[in-house]
Amino acid sequence: MRLDVVSIFGEYLAPLQLSLIGKAQTQGLLDVRVHDLREHTHDRHRTVDDTPYGGGAGLLMKPEPWGEALDAVLADPPAGARDEGPVLVVPSPVGEVFSQRAAVELAAEPWLVFACGRYEGIDARVVEHYRTRLRVREVSLGDYVLNGGEVAVLAITEAVVRLVPGVIGNAASLTQESHAPEHDGLLEHPAYTKPATWRGLDVPAVLAGGDHGAVDRWRRDEALRRTASRRPDVLAGLDPARCDARDLAV
Ligand code: SAM
């Protein structure tokens, strides 16, 4: 998978060299390229922003550097790129709220390009233009406002890259966690490790009983209960066809 990230703060993206994402690069599973938007300016001050038409507070990112920077990235496709090109991911508080489902979809792509906004965001014509050439996804981390898209890119890439085959050693762990489609999108059950008793709190006896069927049932029940109390919206979307009679009793 290739990831191209365009930003005016490339240093913010240094964590992409660490941990599992860094290791995936040394293993050849991932190729991450960070590009400086200011390389595509042509004035002495390397200006990327200007005042908004219509007035108002703050500055907006100008479209010309973005057009040049993204065209330069698109002119250098990786081997195996799709005919329709990469998905252009534009972090934005006005985008679709990022989810595990979106992470699964993006992890199936061979090439993702990220455009990190700053200031009051990017001139709207940039997204409008690239929508005519590419698949564009404006993606929000949630209903709050960050200073820039870099933190969103770190979160999105971490969620996506761990789903790329080979990145996580034990692939089964990906299907047994919160929000996983294989787990019906439920929140994960409570989990425990040794010791069996800590500060007067015991691990539920069923988990140490050796009855795998009973353990599976307990985990499913706890996942359903947790989801019902913390995320009733998720539970409401549960497909009844995926439930058995004992699920419905919880
Ligand atoms: N004026 C914009 C608005 O009100 O929607 C906010 C711009 S924000 C200060 C600057 C940049 O931070 C955005 O262009 C985007 O790249 C990033 N950003 C801010 N909040 C975000 C969020 N919730 N999710 C993803 N990216 C975000």
py3Dmol code that shows the C-alpha trace and the ligand (Angstrom):
import py3Dmol

protein = """\
ATOM      1  CA  MET A   1       0.000   0.000   0.000  1.00  0.00           C
ATOM      2  CA  ARG A   2       1.230   3.503  -0.764  1.00  0.00           C
ATOM      3  CA  LEU A   3       0.324   6.512   1.362  1.00  0.00           C
ATOM      4  CA  ASP A   4       1.111  10.037   0.175  1.00  0.00           C
ATOM      5  CA  VAL A   5       0.524  12.818   2.685  1.00  0.00           C
ATOM      6  CA  VAL A   6       0.629  16.488   1.693  1.00  0.00           C
ATOM      7  CA  SER A   7       1.075  18.921   4.581  1.00  0.00           C
ATOM      8  CA  ILE A   8       2.810  22.130   5.611  1.00  0.00           C
ATOM      9  CA  PHE A   9       3.909  20.401   8.843  1.00  0.00           C
ATOM     10  CA  GLY A  10       5.643  17.220   7.704  1.00  0.00           C
ATOM     11  CA  GLU A  11       7.309  16.932  11.154  1.00  0.00           C
ATOM     12  CA  TYR A  12       3.873  16.211  12.612  1.00  0.00           C
ATOM     13  CA  LEU A  13       3.855  12.967  10.660  1.00  0.00           C
ATOM     14  CA  ALA A  14       7.086  11.587  12.146  1.00  0.00           C
ATOM     15  CA  PRO A  15       5.142   8.948  14.163  1.00  0.00           C
ATOM     16  CA  LEU A  16       4.399   7.236  10.840  1.00  0.00           C
ATOM     17  CA  GLN A  17       7.975   5.940  11.110  1.00  0.00           C
ATOM     18  CA  LEU A  18       7.328   4.286  14.499  1.00  0.00           C
ATOM     19  CA  SER A  19       5.902   1.031  15.793  1.00  0.00           C
ATOM     20  CA  LEU A  20       3.789  -1.163  13.510  1.00  0.00           C
ATOM     21  CA  ILE A  21       3.492   1.425  10.721  1.00  0.00           C
ATOM     22  CA  GLY A  22       7.272   1.939  10.711  1.00  0.00           C
ATOM     23  CA  LYS A  23       7.833  -1.828  10.754  1.00  0.00           C
ATOM     24  CA  ALA A  24       5.367  -2.303   7.876  1.00  0.00           C
ATOM     25  CA  GLN A  25       7.552   0.047   5.834  1.00  0.00           C
ATOM     26  CA  THR A  26      10.759  -1.846   6.579  1.00  0.00           C
ATOM     27  CA  GLN A  27       8.918  -5.074   5.649  1.00  0.00           C
ATOM     28  CA  GLY A  28       7.923  -3.574   2.294  1.00  0.00           C
ATOM     29  CA  LEU A  29       4.181  -3.743   3.077  1.00  0.00           C
ATOM     30  CA  LEU A  30       3.822   0.005   3.087  1.00  0.00           C
ATOM     31  CA  ASP A  31       5.420   2.982   1.339  1.00  0.00           C
ATOM     32  CA  VAL A  32       4.750   6.300   3.109  1.00  0.00           C
ATOM     33  CA  ARG A  33       5.692   9.564   1.379  1.00  0.00           C
ATOM     34  CA  VAL A  34       5.268  12.955   3.036  1.00  0.00           C
ATOM     35  CA  HIS A  35       5.232  15.999   0.737  1.00  0.00           C
ATOM     36  CA  ASP A  36       5.674  19.658   1.665  1.00  0.00           C
ATOM     37  CA  LEU A  37       2.871  21.784   0.225  1.00  0.00           C
ATOM     38  CA  ARG A  38       5.166  24.818   0.301  1.00  0.00           C
ATOM     39  CA  GLU A  39       7.348  23.201  -2.381  1.00  0.00           C
ATOM     40  CA  HIS A  40       4.487  24.176  -4.692  1.00  0.00           C
ATOM     41  CA  THR A  41       4.496  27.912  -3.973  1.00  0.00           C
ATOM     42  CA  HIS A  42       6.273  30.452  -6.143  1.00  0.00           C
ATOM     43  CA  ASP A  43       6.712  33.535  -3.992  1.00  0.00           C
ATOM     44  CA  ARG A  44       9.451  34.564  -1.601  1.00  0.00           C
ATOM     45  CA  HIS A  45       7.303  33.860   1.471  1.00  0.00           C
ATOM     46  CA  ARG A  46       6.108  30.477   0.203  1.00  0.00           C
ATOM     47  CA  THR A  47       2.524  31.593   0.821  1.00  0.00           C
ATOM     48  CA  VAL A  48      -0.183  28.926   1.088  1.00  0.00           C
ATOM     49  CA  ASP A  49      -2.988  31.023   2.623  1.00  0.00           C
ATOM     50  CA  ASP A  50      -5.097  34.073   1.895  1.00  0.00           C
ATOM     51  CA  THR A  51      -8.149  35.922   3.196  1.00  0.00           C
ATOM     52  CA  PRO A  52     -11.596  34.410   2.533  1.00  0.00           C
ATOM     53  CA  TYR A  53     -13.904  35.886  -0.096  1.00  0.00           C
ATOM     54  CA  GLY A  54     -16.898  37.424   1.629  1.00  0.00           C
ATOM     55  CA  GLY A  55     -14.864  38.352   4.698  1.00  0.00           C
ATOM     56  CA  GLY A  56     -14.734  36.677   8.065  1.00  0.00           C
ATOM     57  CA  ALA A  57     -12.117  35.561  10.529  1.00  0.00           C
ATOM     58  CA  GLY A  58      -9.031  33.585   9.650  1.00  0.00           C
ATOM     59  CA  LEU A  59      -7.257  32.539   6.489  1.00  0.00           C
ATOM     60  CA  LEU A  60      -7.915  29.829   3.944  1.00  0.00           C
ATOM     61  CA  MET A  61      -5.490  27.623   2.046  1.00  0.00           C
ATOM     62  CA  LYS A  62      -5.107  28.762  -1.558  1.00  0.00           C
ATOM     63  CA  PRO A  63      -6.071  26.315  -4.302  1.00  0.00           C
ATOM     64  CA  GLU A  64      -3.013  26.734  -6.572  1.00  0.00           C
ATOM     65  CA  PRO A  65      -0.391  25.062  -4.314  1.00  0.00           C
ATOM     66  CA  TRP A  66      -2.846  22.250  -3.625  1.00  0.00           C
ATOM     67  CA  GLY A  67      -3.489  21.723  -7.331  1.00  0.00           C
ATOM     68  CA  GLU A  68       0.225  21.574  -8.107  1.00  0.00           C
ATOM     69  CA  ALA A  69       1.079  19.360  -5.134  1.00  0.00           C
ATOM     70  CA  LEU A  70      -1.704  16.853  -5.757  1.00  0.00           C
ATOM     71  CA  ASP A  71      -1.035  16.746  -9.503  1.00  0.00           C
ATOM     72  CA  ALA A  72       2.631  15.986  -8.768  1.00  0.00           C
ATOM     73  CA  VAL A  73       1.638  13.106  -6.459  1.00  0.00           C
ATOM     74  CA  LEU A  74      -0.849  11.765  -9.022  1.00  0.00           C
ATOM     75  CA  ALA A  75       1.806  11.877 -11.748  1.00  0.00           C
ATOM     76  CA  ASP A  76       3.837   9.270  -9.855  1.00  0.00           C
ATOM     77  CA  PRO A  77       1.533   6.294  -9.277  1.00  0.00           C
ATOM     78  CA  PRO A  78       2.753   3.153  -7.512  1.00  0.00           C
ATOM     79  CA  ALA A  79       2.928  -0.149  -9.359  1.00  0.00           C
ATOM     80  CA  GLY A  80      -0.485  -1.772  -8.946  1.00  0.00           C
ATOM     81  CA  ALA A  81      -2.421   1.505  -8.716  1.00  0.00           C
ATOM     82  CA  ARG A  82      -6.038   1.223  -9.835  1.00  0.00           C
ATOM     83  CA  ASP A  83      -7.084   2.761 -13.161  1.00  0.00           C
ATOM     84  CA  GLU A  84      -9.314   5.163 -11.241  1.00  0.00           C
ATOM     85  CA  GLY A  85      -6.302   6.326  -9.217  1.00  0.00           C
ATOM     86  CA  PRO A  86      -6.008   6.690  -5.449  1.00  0.00           C
ATOM     87  CA  VAL A  87      -8.649   7.639  -2.950  1.00  0.00           C
ATOM     88  CA  LEU A  88      -8.025  11.243  -1.935  1.00  0.00           C
ATOM     89  CA  VAL A  89      -8.743  11.507   1.793  1.00  0.00           C
ATOM     90  CA  VAL A  90      -9.363  15.044   3.006  1.00  0.00           C
ATOM     91  CA  PRO A  91      -9.621  15.304   6.793  1.00  0.00           C
ATOM     92  CA  SER A  92     -12.331  17.811   7.638  1.00  0.00           C
ATOM     93  CA  PRO A  93     -14.873  18.434  10.392  1.00  0.00           C
ATOM     94  CA  VAL A  94     -17.547  18.550   7.665  1.00  0.00           C
ATOM     95  CA  GLY A  95     -16.724  15.038   6.422  1.00  0.00           C
ATOM     96  CA  GLU A  96     -18.241  11.610   7.083  1.00  0.00           C
ATOM     97  CA  VAL A  97     -17.390  10.522  10.623  1.00  0.00           C
ATOM     98  CA  PHE A  98     -14.539   8.019  10.438  1.00  0.00           C
ATOM     99  CA  SER A  99     -15.453   4.466  11.414  1.00  0.00           C
ATOM    100  CA  GLN A 100     -14.101   0.933  11.388  1.00  0.00           C
ATOM    101  CA  ARG A 101     -16.206   0.331   8.284  1.00  0.00           C
ATOM    102  CA  ALA A 102     -14.409   3.185   6.499  1.00  0.00           C
ATOM    103  CA  ALA A 103     -11.061   1.829   7.734  1.00  0.00           C
ATOM    104  CA  VAL A 104     -11.882  -1.591   6.234  1.00  0.00           C
ATOM    105  CA  GLU A 105     -12.792   0.032   2.900  1.00  0.00           C
ATOM    106  CA  LEU A 106      -9.641   2.153   2.804  1.00  0.00           C
ATOM    107  CA  ALA A 107      -7.444  -0.813   3.780  1.00  0.00           C
ATOM    108  CA  ALA A 108      -8.553  -2.554   0.564  1.00  0.00           C
ATOM    109  CA  GLU A 109      -7.076   0.269  -1.537  1.00  0.00           C
ATOM    110  CA  PRO A 110      -3.535   0.091  -2.914  1.00  0.00           C
ATOM    111  CA  TRP A 111      -3.042   3.881  -2.808  1.00  0.00           C
ATOM    112  CA  LEU A 112      -4.306   6.620  -0.519  1.00  0.00           C
ATOM    113  CA  VAL A 113      -3.477  10.314  -0.757  1.00  0.00           C
ATOM    114  CA  PHE A 114      -4.109  12.599   2.223  1.00  0.00           C
ATOM    115  CA  ALA A 115      -4.501  16.393   2.039  1.00  0.00           C
ATOM    116  CA  CYS A 116      -3.899  18.043   5.426  1.00  0.00           C
ATOM    117  CA  GLY A 117      -5.713  21.334   5.825  1.00  0.00           C
ATOM    118  CA  ARG A 118      -4.604  24.093   8.203  1.00  0.00           C
ATOM    119  CA  TYR A 119      -5.914  27.564   9.079  1.00  0.00           C
ATOM    120  CA  GLU A 120      -9.666  27.669   8.286  1.00  0.00           C
ATOM    121  CA  GLY A 121      -9.296  24.820   5.803  1.00  0.00           C
ATOM    122  CA  ILE A 122      -8.734  24.471   2.052  1.00  0.00           C
ATOM    123  CA  ASP A 123     -10.465  26.509  -0.690  1.00  0.00           C
ATOM    124  CA  ALA A 124     -13.595  24.458  -1.518  1.00  0.00           C
ATOM    125  CA  ARG A 125     -12.694  24.255  -5.216  1.00  0.00           C
ATOM    126  CA  VAL A 126      -9.866  21.816  -4.475  1.00  0.00           C
ATOM    127  CA  VAL A 127     -12.266  19.071  -3.362  1.00  0.00           C
ATOM    128  CA  GLU A 128     -14.735  20.083  -6.095  1.00  0.00           C
ATOM    129  CA  HIS A 129     -12.048  19.748  -8.778  1.00  0.00           C
ATOM    130  CA  TYR A 130     -10.567  16.445  -7.611  1.00  0.00           C
ATOM    131  CA  ARG A 131     -14.033  14.915  -7.290  1.00  0.00           C
ATOM    132  CA  THR A 132     -14.188  15.126 -11.088  1.00  0.00           C
ATOM    133  CA  ARG A 133     -10.955  13.102 -11.379  1.00  0.00           C
ATOM    134  CA  LEU A 134     -10.768  10.817  -8.339  1.00  0.00           C
ATOM    135  CA  ARG A 135     -12.683   9.208  -5.553  1.00  0.00           C
ATOM    136  CA  VAL A 136     -12.592  11.815  -2.783  1.00  0.00           C
ATOM    137  CA  ARG A 137     -13.576  11.164   0.844  1.00  0.00           C
ATOM    138  CA  GLU A 138     -13.820  14.035   3.287  1.00  0.00           C
ATOM    139  CA  VAL A 139     -13.373  12.371   6.660  1.00  0.00           C
ATOM    140  CA  SER A 140     -14.008  13.752  10.150  1.00  0.00           C
ATOM    141  CA  LEU A 141     -12.504  12.319  13.314  1.00  0.00           C
ATOM    142  CA  GLY A 142     -15.551  13.500  15.234  1.00  0.00           C
ATOM    143  CA  ASP A 143     -17.670  16.477  16.124  1.00  0.00           C
ATOM    144  CA  TYR A 144     -14.886  18.774  17.263  1.00  0.00           C
ATOM    145  CA  VAL A 145     -12.323  20.975  15.527  1.00  0.00           C
ATOM    146  CA  LEU A 146      -8.588  20.311  15.352  1.00  0.00           C
ATOM    147  CA  ASN A 147      -5.943  22.810  14.235  1.00  0.00           C
ATOM    148  CA  GLY A 148      -4.942  20.728  11.240  1.00  0.00           C
ATOM    149  CA  GLY A 149      -5.416  17.486   9.345  1.00  0.00           C
ATOM    150  CA  GLU A 150      -2.156  15.849  10.460  1.00  0.00           C
ATOM    151  CA  VAL A 151      -3.491  14.360  13.715  1.00  0.00           C
ATOM    152  CA  ALA A 152      -6.476  13.029  11.769  1.00  0.00           C
ATOM    153  CA  VAL A 153      -4.118  11.431   9.234  1.00  0.00           C
ATOM    154  CA  LEU A 154      -2.198   9.724  12.043  1.00  0.00           C
ATOM    155  CA  ALA A 155      -5.421   8.300  13.489  1.00  0.00           C
ATOM    156  CA  ILE A 156      -6.842   7.246  10.120  1.00  0.00           C
ATOM    157  CA  THR A 157      -3.612   5.634   8.903  1.00  0.00           C
ATOM    158  CA  GLU A 158      -3.192   3.712  12.159  1.00  0.00           C
ATOM    159  CA  ALA A 159      -6.722   2.315  11.911  1.00  0.00           C
ATOM    160  CA  VAL A 160      -6.264   1.481   8.208  1.00  0.00           C
ATOM    161  CA  VAL A 161      -2.732   0.130   8.106  1.00  0.00           C
ATOM    162  CA  ARG A 162      -3.255  -2.385  10.934  1.00  0.00           C
ATOM    163  CA  LEU A 163      -5.897  -4.017   8.685  1.00  0.00           C
ATOM    164  CA  VAL A 164      -3.448  -4.512   5.802  1.00  0.00           C
ATOM    165  CA  PRO A 165      -2.599  -8.230   5.623  1.00  0.00           C
ATOM    166  CA  GLY A 166       0.744  -8.962   7.289  1.00  0.00           C
ATOM    167  CA  VAL A 167       0.940  -5.797   9.399  1.00  0.00           C
ATOM    168  CA  ILE A 168      -0.481  -7.389  12.569  1.00  0.00           C
ATOM    169  CA  GLY A 169       1.141 -10.724  13.358  1.00  0.00           C
ATOM    170  CA  ASN A 170      -2.008 -12.405  14.707  1.00  0.00           C
ATOM    171  CA  ALA A 171      -4.716 -11.589  12.161  1.00  0.00           C
ATOM    172  CA  ALA A 172      -7.378 -13.234  14.366  1.00  0.00           C
ATOM    173  CA  SER A 173      -7.042 -10.377  16.852  1.00  0.00           C
ATOM    174  CA  LEU A 174      -8.464  -8.013  14.212  1.00  0.00           C
ATOM    175  CA  THR A 175     -11.738  -9.893  14.027  1.00  0.00           C
ATOM    176  CA  GLN A 176     -12.168 -10.153  17.793  1.00  0.00           C
ATOM    177  CA  GLU A 177     -12.194  -6.532  18.805  1.00  0.00           C
ATOM    178  CA  SER A 178     -14.596  -3.639  19.206  1.00  0.00           C
ATOM    179  CA  HIS A 179     -16.350  -2.465  16.020  1.00  0.00           C
ATOM    180  CA  ALA A 180     -15.120  -5.441  13.945  1.00  0.00           C
ATOM    181  CA  PRO A 181     -17.721  -6.468  11.323  1.00  0.00           C
ATOM    182  CA  GLU A 182     -17.051 -10.129  12.220  1.00  0.00           C
ATOM    183  CA  HIS A 183     -18.143  -9.236  15.770  1.00  0.00           C
ATOM    184  CA  ASP A 184     -21.289  -7.511  14.434  1.00  0.00           C
ATOM    185  CA  GLY A 185     -19.753  -4.121  15.224  1.00  0.00           C
ATOM    186  CA  LEU A 186     -20.323  -4.685  18.956  1.00  0.00           C
ATOM    187  CA  LEU A 187     -18.078  -3.270  21.661  1.00  0.00           C
ATOM    188  CA  GLU A 188     -15.635  -5.794  23.032  1.00  0.00           C
ATOM    189  CA  HIS A 189     -16.428  -7.730  26.213  1.00  0.00           C
ATOM    190  CA  PRO A 190     -14.373  -6.933  29.353  1.00  0.00           C
ATOM    191  CA  ALA A 191     -10.971  -8.667  29.240  1.00  0.00           C
ATOM    192  CA  TYR A 192      -8.685  -9.882  32.060  1.00  0.00           C
ATOM    193  CA  THR A 193      -5.188 -11.252  32.543  1.00  0.00           C
ATOM    194  CA  LYS A 194      -3.319 -12.677  35.546  1.00  0.00           C
ATOM    195  CA  PRO A 195      -3.476 -12.512  38.555  1.00  0.00           C
ATOM    196  CA  ALA A 196      -6.865 -14.130  39.150  1.00  0.00           C
ATOM    197  CA  THR A 197      -7.489 -11.736  42.064  1.00  0.00           C
ATOM    198  CA  TRP A 198      -6.309  -8.133  42.233  1.00  0.00           C
ATOM    199  CA  ARG A 199      -7.225  -5.688  44.988  1.00  0.00           C
ATOM    200  CA  GLY A 200     -10.121  -7.876  45.967  1.00  0.00           C
ATOM    201  CA  LEU A 201     -11.479  -8.103  42.427  1.00  0.00           C
ATOM    202  CA  ASP A 202     -11.807 -11.587  40.938  1.00  0.00           C
ATOM    203  CA  VAL A 203     -11.687 -12.572  37.295  1.00  0.00           C
ATOM    204  CA  PRO A 204     -15.111 -14.030  36.344  1.00  0.00           C
ATOM    205  CA  ALA A 205     -14.981 -17.758  37.137  1.00  0.00           C
ATOM    206  CA  VAL A 206     -16.277 -18.808  33.709  1.00  0.00           C
ATOM    207  CA  LEU A 207     -13.088 -17.519  32.056  1.00  0.00           C
ATOM    208  CA  ALA A 208     -10.899 -19.900  34.054  1.00  0.00           C
ATOM    209  CA  GLY A 209     -13.289 -22.860  33.849  1.00  0.00           C
ATOM    210  CA  GLY A 210     -11.939 -24.349  30.612  1.00  0.00           C
ATOM    211  CA  ASP A 211     -15.374 -24.569  28.944  1.00  0.00           C
ATOM    212  CA  HIS A 212     -14.779 -22.762  25.628  1.00  0.00           C
ATOM    213  CA  GLY A 213     -18.457 -22.766  24.687  1.00  0.00           C
ATOM    214  CA  ALA A 214     -19.341 -21.124  27.997  1.00  0.00           C
ATOM    215  CA  VAL A 215     -16.532 -18.575  27.543  1.00  0.00           C
ATOM    216  CA  ASP A 216     -17.797 -17.671  24.052  1.00  0.00           C
ATOM    217  CA  ARG A 217     -21.362 -17.275  25.375  1.00  0.00           C
ATOM    218  CA  TRP A 218     -20.194 -15.105  28.294  1.00  0.00           C
ATOM    219  CA  ARG A 219     -18.164 -12.893  25.970  1.00  0.00           C
ATOM    220  CA  ARG A 220     -21.040 -12.452  23.544  1.00  0.00           C
ATOM    221  CA  ASP A 221     -23.458 -11.624  26.408  1.00  0.00           C
ATOM    222  CA  GLU A 222     -21.039  -9.095  27.902  1.00  0.00           C
ATOM    223  CA  ALA A 223     -20.433  -7.515  24.483  1.00  0.00           C
ATOM    224  CA  LEU A 224     -24.186  -7.167  23.994  1.00  0.00           C
ATOM    225  CA  ARG A 225     -24.709  -5.713  27.499  1.00  0.00           C
ATOM    226  CA  ARG A 226     -21.829  -3.257  27.143  1.00  0.00           C
ATOM    227  CA  THR A 227     -22.994  -2.135  23.735  1.00  0.00           C
ATOM    228  CA  ALA A 228     -26.569  -1.732  24.961  1.00  0.00           C
ATOM    229  CA  SER A 229     -25.504   0.485  27.854  1.00  0.00           C
ATOM    230  CA  ARG A 230     -22.756   2.513  26.147  1.00  0.00           C
ATOM    231  CA  ARG A 231     -23.717   2.570  22.475  1.00  0.00           C
ATOM    232  CA  PRO A 232     -27.432   1.885  22.022  1.00  0.00           C
ATOM    233  CA  ASP A 233     -27.077   3.356  18.507  1.00  0.00           C
ATOM    234  CA  VAL A 234     -24.747   0.484  17.568  1.00  0.00           C
ATOM    235  CA  LEU A 235     -27.039  -2.117  19.118  1.00  0.00           C
ATOM    236  CA  ALA A 236     -30.009  -0.693  17.241  1.00  0.00           C
ATOM    237  CA  GLY A 237     -28.168  -1.425  13.983  1.00  0.00           C
ATOM    238  CA  LEU A 238     -27.570  -5.088  14.864  1.00  0.00           C
ATOM    239  CA  ASP A 239     -28.893  -7.390  12.163  1.00  0.00           C
ATOM    240  CA  PRO A 240     -31.525  -9.693  13.794  1.00  0.00           C
ATOM    241  CA  ALA A 241     -30.490 -12.392  11.323  1.00  0.00           C
ATOM    242  CA  ARG A 242     -27.083 -12.472  13.058  1.00  0.00           C
ATOM    243  CA  CYS A 243     -28.643 -13.021  16.495  1.00  0.00           C
ATOM    244  CA  ASP A 244     -29.677 -16.259  18.145  1.00  0.00           C
ATOM    245  CA  ALA A 245     -32.415 -16.699  20.745  1.00  0.00           C
ATOM    246  CA  ARG A 246     -29.933 -16.328  23.603  1.00  0.00           C
ATOM    247  CA  ASP A 247     -28.667 -13.015  22.151  1.00  0.00           C
ATOM    248  CA  LEU A 248     -32.178 -11.689  22.127  1.00  0.00           C
ATOM    249  CA  ALA A 249     -32.591 -12.677  25.774  1.00  0.00           C
ATOM    250  CA  VAL A 250     -29.706 -10.425  26.916  1.00  0.00           C
TER     251      VAL A 250
END
"""
ligand_1 = """\
27
SAM
N -13.107 26.165 9.290
C -13.237 24.749 9.393
C -14.653 24.410 9.835
O -15.221 25.171 10.606
O -15.196 23.357 9.419
C -12.242 24.189 10.419
C -10.830 24.206 9.939
S -9.722 23.437 11.045
C -9.282 24.741 12.132
C -8.270 23.195 10.076
C -8.076 21.810 9.536
O -8.025 20.894 10.595
C -9.146 21.285 8.621
O -9.001 21.763 7.293
C -8.908 19.791 8.712
O -7.830 19.387 7.902
C -8.481 19.620 10.164
N -9.577 19.216 11.045
C -10.162 19.970 11.994
N -11.105 19.292 12.649
C -11.128 18.058 12.122
C -11.900 16.904 12.376
N -12.850 16.861 13.290
N -11.645 15.797 11.647
C -10.695 15.798 10.695
N -9.936 16.888 10.404
C -10.131 17.999 11.111
"""
view = py3Dmol.view(width=600, height=400)
view.addModel(protein, "pdb")
view.setStyle({"model": 0}, {"cartoon": {"style": "trace"}})
view.addModel(ligand_1, "xyz")
view.setStyle({"model": 1}, {"stick": {}})
view.zoomTo()
view.show()
